Amino acid sequence: MSGPSPLPAAFVRSAAARGEERRAGAPLLAGLLSASSLDLLGNLGQLRLLLLACALALADAFRATGLGRGGLFAIVALVLGPLALSALLFRPFDASCVAPYTSVARNAGAAMPLAAWLGLWGLPAFLAVSLVALEVARRHAASEGGAGRRAWLAAAGLLVLALAFGLASGIPSEIVVLPLASAAAALALAPGGGAAPERRAVLLLGAGALLVTLGVDVLSVGGDRMNSVFKLSFQAWALLAVASGPALAWVVVALRDGERTRPGSWPVTAALLLGASALYPLTATPARFAERFPRVTPGEACRPFEGALAPPDALGSGAAGRPRGLDGSAFLADSALCVEGRLVPLRYDGAGFAWLRANERGSPAILEAVLPEYRWGSRFSVHTGLPAVVGWSWHVRQHLAVVPGSVVEKRIAEVERFYRSRLAAPGEGPGERRTTVADVRRLLSRHRVRWVVDGLPERAVYGEEGLAKLSELERLGLLERAYANPGLTLWRVLPDATAR
């Protein structure tokens, strides 16, 4: 789906009829019911949360506009119809999907320090605190009699219990998250109070997102803490992004209606937080780049290949002079890595990526070096989109959880044997560090390989003895040299090489 839904207009009109304070929540409904937001928030599990907000808004619109029963049914059908269709179309996938993780475990490592949590979530948390304070003040001003006082005493008791639990748990972020999430949820779910459905929905979204940020600090799916943190944190960011806009609008409207003659502490704090957040991409990108691709110094621990020298800008230390802009491949021109004690300038691979993208129109497999995760492995597959015989090992095991891990390990062993072994002489059979032309044919045919990569990483990881056979395979009519530069040769597998 793409483009906005026609539904928000009805809610915007009903919100406008109720006055300016509630009109600030209309963009939330437009965001929740737009296809782009549904794409952002993802799977059906999260859409159930959106359905709660939609149900509140539908009930309010029904009361405000006096829609007939037929109109109400039409709105419900337009909301639920795409969800039902999605569930039906994705049923074949859901029926055959095997989850790599089926358990939840408590994290054994150290919890995130409160300062780090505030550094990550401080801005949306500030907006959530502001909305909770605004709603508390509004309800306090409207409350009358002992019933109102008893409700506030109960809410205060709940906050004190949440704070005590947070202090006793030893999880630093709980001291902030539990009271704040509890307050937001209590305000959203408490009967009466005169809160509009869109405000209740924002409070629920904020409470749920804050609890997710706490949950990943305590529990992990399948014991995989890293993946649990960044996968679920994506969802928390999406929910907080949807909720923060209306929260900011409501607070600004409330401050404006208070007729302040000069800025108070809230606008100053908000401006400082927004400015600090805006600095993140400017300060974090160079630091991350310098960490991921540090400038290296040739020497005994990082020996250069003869004839494949690194550009001067790739040597030394620091990130000064690195390219800046939106070209995600610009770093290849002046970066280098140490791979197994050898200096590997990336510009040679970068030229090969560009050539292969320009000259390959199909989707054949690539045979290239296999390195540990978070290294310069699967580089041609990553930068061209073509499949590799072995991809990112751990991701392959996760995505194909139904397949035994030995299948991946076998492929890794096959790639290593291909690159390390020399070609057997006439009369010799296969053996250690020795392979036959028939074995090579079977490997290339089984994995439908069209491109064999012979670059500096292959030489660093597997040595050059086994790579010498590629020229012999060219003489035998199995390969042809399609592209070459001082640090890379791309061999095209000829059709006769994989003929059965």
N, C-alpha and C positions, 0 to 999 in steps of 0.2 A: 504494500500500500504506500501511497505517497500523496502529499498534499493534505490540507486541513480537512477535518470532518465538518459537515454542515451543522452539526449539533450545537457547537458553542454559541452560535448567535442567539438561540432561544434562551440560554442561560445568561448571556450578557444582558439581554433585554430585561429578564426577570430581576437580575441583580441591580440594574439601573433603576428599576421601579422601586427598589427597597432603599435607595439612598446611597450617598457617596461612600460611606464606611464599608458597605458590602460590595460596592462596585469595584473596589480594589481587588477582590477575590475572583472577579470574572476571568482574568488571564489564566488563573490556575485551571479553571474548567476547560478553557480553550486548549491549554497545554496538555491536560490529561486526556482529552478526547481527540487530539490530533494524531494522525498516523505517525508523525515523526517522533512524538513522545513514546508511542507504543513501541516503535522500533528501538528507541534508546533504552527503555526499561526492560525490554527483552521478553523472557519466556512467560508461559501461561501462569506460572506460580506467582509472578509479580503482578500480572494482570488481574488476579483475584483481588489484590490490594486496591487496584484502581477501581474495580467494580464497587467496592465499599464507598469510595468517594462519589462514584457515579450514582449509586443508589440514594445517597444523601441529597445530592443535587437534584435528582429526578423528583424526589418527594417535595423538595422546596419549590421547584419550578411548577409542579402540579398545583400546589397551594396558591402560588403567586399569580399564575396566569389563567387558572381555571380550565386547564386542558381537559377535554372529554376523555372518556375511557379509551376510545379509539386512538386518540392522539398519544395517550400514555403508552398504549400497546405498541404503536409505531416507533416511539422513541426507544422503548425496551428492545424491540426487534433490531433497530439500527445499531444499538450498543452491543447486544449479545450475538447478533448474526455473524460479524467477522470473527468473533472468538470461537463460535461453534464451527465455522468453516475452517479456521486454522487448526482446531483440534482434529477435525476429520482428515484434512490433508496431511497432517503430520503423524497420523496414526500409524502408517507403515514404519516410519522411522522410530517412533516410540516403542512399537512392538518388538523391534529387533535390536534396540539399543541396549548395550550392556554397560552398566555403570562401573567405572574402575574402582570406586570407593563405595563401601556399603556400611561404614561405621563412622562414629564421631568419637574423638578422643580428647582428653584434656591436655592442653599444652604443658610440656615439661620445662620449657625454657623460661627465661626472665620475661616479665611483663613489660609492656611499653611504658616508659616514664611519662609522667603527666605532662611535662614540658614538650615532649615529642608529640604527644596526642594533640595538645593545643596548637602546636606548629602545623599539624596536618588539618585539623578540623576546627581551628579557632574561629574562622570567619563564619561558617554556617552555624556553629554553636552560639556565637554572639547573636546572630539573627534569631535563633531559636529562643535564647534567653530573653531577648527583647520582646518577641511575640508572647511568650508565656507571661512576662511581667505586664504587658499591655492588657492581656486578657484577664489576669488576676485583678488589676486595677479597675477594669471595666465592671467585672462582676462584683467586686467589693462595693463599688459605688452604687450598684443596682440592688444589692442584697438588703433585705429588711428583716427584722425580727430574729428570734432565737434560731429558727431553722437555718438561716443564712450563716449565723455564727457557728452553729454545730457543723455545717458543711466545711467551713474554713478550718475549724479545729481538726476535723478528720483529714483534710488534705495536708495540713501542717504535720500531723502525726505520720502520715504516709511518707512525707519527705524526710522527716527525722529518721524513720526506720531505714529508708533507702540510703541515707548518708551513713548511718551506723553500719549497715551491711557492707557498704563500700569501704569504710575504714577497716573493718574486720577482715575483709577478703584478702588484703595485700595486693590487689590490682589497682595501681594508682589512678587510672582513668575512671574507675568506678565512682570515685569521690565526686566527680563532675557529672558523669553520664547518667548514673542511676537516679539521682534527684531530678535532673533536668528531664530525662525521658519519662519518669513517673509523673512529674507535674504536667507535661504536655499530654500524656495519655489520659490523665485524670480530667483535665479540662476538656478534652475532646469527647470523652465518653460520659461525663457527668450529665444527668438529665437537666433540662431547663437551662437557665443562664442566658438565654437569648442569643447564643452564638449561631451564626449562619453556618449552613452545611459546609460551605467551602473553607471556612476557618477551622472547623472541626477536622476536615480532611487534611489540611496543612499540618495541624498539630499531630495527627496520627502518622502522617508521612515522616515528619521530623522525629517523632518518638521512635518509630521503627528503624529509621536509618541510624540514629544514635545507638540504639541497642545492637545493631549489626557491628558498628565500630568497636563496641565492647565485646561482643561475642567472639570475634576473630582473635581477640587477645586472650581469650580463655579456652576456647575449643577450636579444633581443626577437624576437617573432614578426612577420614582415613589416616590421620596423623601427619598429613602434608600441610604444615603450617604456612609455608610460603604461598602455595597456590590458594589456600583458603583465604589468606589475608588479601591478596591482590584481586582475586576473582570477586569475592563478596564486597570488597571495598569499592569496586567499580559500581556495584548496585547502590551502595550507600551514597556515593557521590551523585548518582543520577537522581535518587530520591531527594537528597538535600538540594540539588540544583532546582528541581521542580518546586520545592517548598520555599526556597529562599526568596524568590522573586515576589510572591504575594506577601510574605512576611515583611520584607523591606518596604513594600508599598503601604501596607497598613500602618506600620510604625511612622513612616514619613507623614502620612495623612493625619495621624493622631498628633504628631508634633506641630504640624501646621495649624491644625484646628485649635491648639493650645495658645496660638497667637504669641509665640515667643518673639521678643524683639532682638535677641542676639543668640548666637549658637550656644548650645549647652554642651554637656559632656558627651551625650550620645552621638551627635553629628561628628564631633572631633574624633571619638573612638572609631566610629564607622569609617571615616575617611582614612585614618591611619591604617586600619586593617585592610581596607580595599587597596590602598597604595602599596602596602607590603605584599599583598597577594599578587598584585600586578608585576612586582619585581621578580617573581619566582622564575619565569621562563628566561629572563635576562641573566640571572645569576646562576641558576641551576644547570642550564644547558652547557656552558663552557666547563663547569666542574665535572659534569657527567661525561662529557666528551674526553676530557683529559684523563679521567679514570679508566674509561673503556679503551681508549687508544692513546696510551702515553707515548711520548717521544722516547725513542730508545737510543742507546749508545753502542755502536759496534765494538766488539771486543771478544775476549775468549769465551765469555758466557753467551754471546750472541754474534756468531760468526756470519759474515755476509757470504752470499754465493758469488762466485766469480762471474762477472759479466752482467750481474743483476743488482746494481748498486741502488741504494735508497736515495731519494732526492734529499738535498740538504735540509729542507724544512721538516722532514720526518725525524730528524736526529736532534739530540739535546734533551731539554726538559721543559715542561710548562705547556700552556695552550696558546701563547701569544702568536698572532699571525695566522691562526687557523681560519679556514673559510667560514663565512657566516651567510645565511640565506636559507631559502626554502628547498634547495637542491639536496636531497637526502643522500646522494652519492658523491658529493663534492669532497668528502673526507678521503676518498680513495686516492686522490692525486698526491697527497703529501703525508700519508700515514704509513707506519710500518709496525710490525709485530715481531716478537721473538717466538718462534714455534720450534719446540724441541731443540733449543739452543742455536737456532739458525735465524738470521735476519731475513724477514719476508716483507719487502715493500709491497703495498697493496695496489699500486698503480697498474701493475701488470695484470692482475686479476680484474681491475676496473675496466681496462681496455677489452679484456675478453668478455666481460659481461655485456658491454655495449655491442660488441660484434655478434655475439650469439643471439641477443634480442633482435638484432636487425636481420639476421640471416636464417633463423629457425622459425618456421610457421606452424609446425606441429606441436605435439606434446610427448616427445620421446623421453626415455630415461637417461640420466647422467650417471656416469661412474666417476666418483671423486673421493678424496680422502675423508676418512671418518675421524673426527677429533672429539674429545670430551665436550660435554655441554658448556655453553658460554665461552666457547673458543671459536676460531675461524673455520669451523667445519660446516659442511653443507652449503658452502658459500655460493656456488653456482646455482644451486636449487633455490636458495633464498633470493638471489638478485635477478633471476630470470623467470621464476615461477615454474620451471620444469621439474618433474619428479626426479628424485635421486634413488639409487638402489637402496641406500640407507639414509634416512633423514635424521632429525634430532632424535636420538635414541630414546630418551625418556618420554618425549611427547608421543612417539610412535607406540610405545608400550601403554601409555594412558589411553590414547584414542582407540587402540585395537585391544582393549582389555580382554576380549574373549580369546585372543590369540596368545598362546604361550610365549613367554619372554625368550625362550630358546630359539624361536623363529628369527627374532631380531638379532640375537647373538650369532646365529648361523650366517646371516647376511654380512654382519661385521667381519666375521672370519673369512668369508668369501672375498670381500673387498681387500682385506689385508693380504690374503694369499695371492690375489691377482697382482698387486703392486709389488710385493716382496720377492716373488719367485721369478727365476730366470726361465727362459724357454728351453725345454729339454732338447738335447741333441738327437739326431736320428739314431734309433735303436734304444734310446733311453725311455723309461717310463716315468710316470709322475712320482714325486717323492718330496722330501722336505726341501723347501726353497726351490722346487722344480715343478713346472707345469707343462702340459702338452698343448698342441694346437687344438686338439679335440676338446680339452677342458675349457680352453678359452672360448671356443665356439658355443659350448653348452652354457657357459656363464652369460655371455652376451645375448644369446637367444632367450634364455629363461627369464631374464629381467628386461628384455626388449630395449637394450642399450643402443643408443645411436651416437653418444658423445662420450669419449674417454678424456678426462682432464689430466694433463701432465704439467703441473705447476710447481712452484716453489714449496708449498705446503706438502705436496706428495713426496717431493725429494727429501724434505726435512723429516717427515714422519716415517716413511718406508725405506729410505735410502735410494741410491741411484742404480744399484745393480739390477733390480727387477725392472726398472723403467727402461733399461736399454733394450728390452725385447720389443718395445713398441715399434721401433724402426724395422725390426725383423718381421713383425706382423704386417707392416706396410708392404714389405717386399713380397710377402706371401699372399697379398691381396685381401687381407682382412680389414685393414685400416687405411685411411688416407689423411695426410696432414692438411687440415682445412684452414687453420689459423695459427700464427706463431708470432711471439715477440720475445725479447730477451729473458723473460721470466715465466713464459707460459706457452704450451702447445696444446691445441685442441685437435683431437683425432676423431674423424668421422668414421663410424663403423659402416662398412660397405654391405650391400644387401647379401652378397655371397657368404659373408661371414656368419650370418645367422640362418642360412638356408638349412632346412632339415633333410 
